[in-house]
Amino acid sequence: MLGETGRRRKPSPGRSSSDRDLNSPDKSKKRERHPLLVVGAAVVLVGSVYASIILMSHEGSPSPPSKAPPLATSAHPKARIPSHGNYSEPKLRLNNVEEAKAKAKKQLSGKSEAALPEAPAAQKAKGAVVDMREGSGPATNEKEAKLQGYFGPLPNETPETESTRLLAYASAHREKRERKHAAHREAPKYQASPESLTKHKAPAWFNNAKLGIFIHWGVYSVPAWAPLSRRVLGGGDSNAAACTGSWWNCNPYSEWYGNTMHIANSPTAAHHKEKWGDKKYGDFASMFEHDSEKWDAGEWGKLFKEAGARYAVLTTKHHDGYLLWPSKVTSPTVEKQGFGGVPTVRPRHRHDLVGRFSAAMRASGLQVGVYYSGGLDWNFKGPFSAQPIPHEGSNWFGGVTGIPPVPEYATYADAHWRELIQRYDPDILWNDIGYPTKGQISDIAAGFYNENEDGVINDRFKQIFNKAPSIQDFATPEYETNKHTATNKWEGCRGIGFSFGYNQQEGLQDYISSKELITSFVDIVSKNGNLLLDVGPASNGSIPAMQRERLETLGRWNAVNGRAIFDTEPLFNADYGGKTQHGSEVRFTRRALKDGAWEVFAIVFDKAASYHIPERTLEGGMDSGAGFALVLCPNPLVGLHGAVPGCGVGAP
């Protein structure tokens, strides 16, 4: 995946993700310590402003509670990636997290994940992947499936009958939403014009959500390979580059495998020849369909919910043009030439994977987003129909790397978007790269908003280069963060590693550390953003163990500290007064209370110690000129266990 400009920059330390709000704590019970964060006390200082300090500590922090279950070290018989003959197993296959830590410590010259909480015993993984189907199904009937939270195929169910069953979930969701808003329904509020569409703003649920999960899953999950270049498009290197040449030659995104394998002398082309011989990209489609046939989407819903996410976005069609739903929309060009260079292969899955996904996410309480690559489709323009995309710095909107200009593609993309909206009633439309100039996206957007005013659309429907799109509820920087607090809503998206799709070559040294992930998340939230954190499942839908561990760690952090994150808003520009007297970075959020007061949170990126936050002016709707100071009470390490001695107020 690439942004509309195709630029991927070096990740900065101040980025990460987190989610899930907390209810008021029960102070009669001890609260679990978390080694990445300790909480100070709340102090009433000015009027009706409550100030809380949260300290993030990595080294010298308390150990996880002794009652935490140890990570199971026994090998799970199914915990492996599907094998396809000469399939290459992942380079890094570890028996448990402790072994992974030791290996990372050696690789990173002593920089280890020293104080990570233990993962739950349910993660029985040997190697890189956990089998997601273990213990959850299959159910014998629909009633049992619902009770189990199972969202895979039922016994003796054909793809057609399964799709009908899944669409009933989406239809019921639509009817429920329409009943809820029936009293407020008027004449269509939005028209297909820039003046009308720009009036729509991101709704409260999206502003408060803070954390979403991105899923890149498709045919490219079978080869699951990209060079470990660790390079950033348009910038320098992140760590030492293991690949030389242009960015396209060393493309670290495994979801671009179908393009990079066609670039002569690239590492991907060499790998493909060695491992797969004369296989064409289209030959992977049947392997992916076989591996994903019995996938249970309910396991994703449970994992994402426990991480604290409030929405999830699935790649329904990436640049290779393969569809994760049994679409009724066809194209003469694609039907004639086939998919991925194989005339007999069609670019769509027999089973309704998008239907399983949307039903499972809603069952877990998450909003549903659908990603669609409107700007690239290699069946029309690119490696399957002509030449691969080789030009570094090329204009996405013209030349070799351009959006397919033919009217047939515009009609094809329009029909797909309408079908996705009609079938699954999504809450988020997430387009990528751009959109054909002859496309009717303004009509589609107006219809979407009129049916679901709480729906949101991202900023990548651009149809004219260097001109802002008329449709954008939120901006989507990729592997980047804002320097200042943004007035308008934005969403930072990134992978846990350097690839969005699963890259079997990546190991711990390629994954963002838990501390960096959490500080990045806090930084984004404090600047009016959400984090869309990507996972790349294997071809059978299982989440690689190291990616899963990051989500679980984030979930445990959110369970303790979510009150300072979810349902909050920025306090003021995070660059203004954003350091303690020791030079530690500080980020601020605030939460409105029922009595009209504000709860203010200061989150410090450093070891636990005694901090003083300089006096600042509160802006953005608070009392003009009202200054406040935040002072951490003594002995902050006991903050997670209730009141801090000498302060008299419990932790938030």
Secondary structure, DSSP 8 states (H G I E B T S, - for coil): ---TT-------SS------------TTS----BTTBEEEEEEEEETTEEEEEEEE--SS-----TTS-----S--TT-S----SS----S---SSHHHHHHHHHHHTTT---TT-----TT---SSSB--TTTTT---SSHHHHHHHT--S--TT--HHHHHHHHHHHHHHHHHHHHHHHGGG--S----SSHHHHTT----HHHHHH-EEEEE--SGGGTT-------B-TTS-BSS--S--S-TTTT---GGGHHHHTTSTT-HHHHHHHHHHTT--GGGHHHHHHHHHTT--THHHHHHHHHHT-SEEEEEEE-TT--BSS------HHHHHH-BTTBTT--SB-SS-HHHHHHHHHHHTT-EEEEEEESS--TTTSSTTTS-----TT--TTSGGGS---SHHHHHHHHHHHHHHHHHH--SEEEEES---TT--HHHHHHHHHHH-TT-EEBS----STTS--S--SBB--BS---SS--SS-EEEEEESSS-SS--TT--GGGS--HHHHHHHHHHHHHTTEEEEEEE---TTS--BHHHHHHHHHHHHHHHHHGGGTTT-EE-S-TTTT-B-TT--BEEEEEEE-TTS-EEEEEEEES-S---EEEEEE--SSS-TT-EEEEE--S-GGGGGGSB-TTT--B--
